[in-house]
Amino acid sequence: MKGLDIVERGTFDEKVEYCWIMYDVMEQNYLDVFSLRQVLKKSYTQQLVSLDQAIKEIKSALVKDDDLEHYQS
């Protein structure tokens, strides 16, 4: 929650520092294409996993196994 607090109420300098920490994942004190690619790749992968899980939960809530058996008969 600290990160969200900085984004919402922090000074410009605190926001810049927070963003830097988020992107400098390899703690090199500089950004390069590889580092940015890693951050974006990880973020995108996590979103896909979350989306896949949400779809599974919606399907299981809407379609019960009994419904499928009845439909296939």
C-alpha positions in Angstrom: 0.0 0.0 0.0 3.0 2.3 0.4 3.4 2.5 -3.4 -0.2 3.5 -3.9 0.1 6.1 -1.2 3.1 7.6 -2.9 1.3 7.6 -6.3 -1.8 9.3 -4.7 -0.2 11.7 -2.2 3.5 11.8 -2.8 5.6 14.7 -4.0 7.0 14.7 -7.6 10.4 13.6 -6.3 8.8 10.7 -4.4 6.9 9.6 -7.4 10.0 9.7 -9.6 11.9 7.6 -7.1 9.1 5.1 -6.8 8.9 4.7 -10.6 12.7 4.3 -10.8 12.6 1.5 -8.2 9.8 -0.2 -10.2 11.8 -0.2 -13.4 15.3 -0.7 -12.2 14.6 -4.3 -11.3 18.2 -5.4 -11.7 19.4 -2.5 -9.5 21.9 -1.3 -12.1 21.1 2.4 -11.5 20.4 2.7 -15.2 17.7 1.5 -17.5 18.4 -0.5 -20.7 16.2 -2.2 -23.2 16.6 -5.6 -21.6 15.5 -4.4 -18.2 12.4 -2.6 -19.6 11.6 -5.7 -21.7 11.7 -7.9 -18.5 9.5 -5.5 -16.5 6.9 -5.4 -19.3 7.1 -9.1 -20.0 6.5 -9.9 -16.3 3.6 -7.5 -16.0 2.0 -8.8 -19.2 2.3 -12.4 -18.1 0.7 -11.7 -14.7 -2.2 -10.0 -16.4 -2.7 -13.0 -18.7 -2.7 -15.4 -15.7 -5.1 -13.2 -13.8 -7.4 -13.0 -16.9 -7.2 -16.8 -17.4 -8.1 -17.4 -13.8 -11.0 -15.0 -13.9 -12.4 -16.7 -17.0 -12.2 -20.1 -15.3 -14.0 -18.7 -12.2 -16.8 -17.2 -14.4 -17.2 -20.4 -16.3 -17.4 -22.5 -13.1 -20.0 -20.1 -11.7 -22.2 -20.1 -14.8 -21.9 -23.7 -15.9 -22.1 -26.5 -13.4 -21.1 -30.1 -14.2 -24.7 -31.3 -13.9 -25.7 -28.8 -16.6 -23.0 -30.1 -19.0 -24.1 -33.7 -18.4 -27.7 -32.8 -19.1 -26.8 -31.0 -22.3 -24.6 -33.8 -23.6 -27.3 -36.5 -23.1 
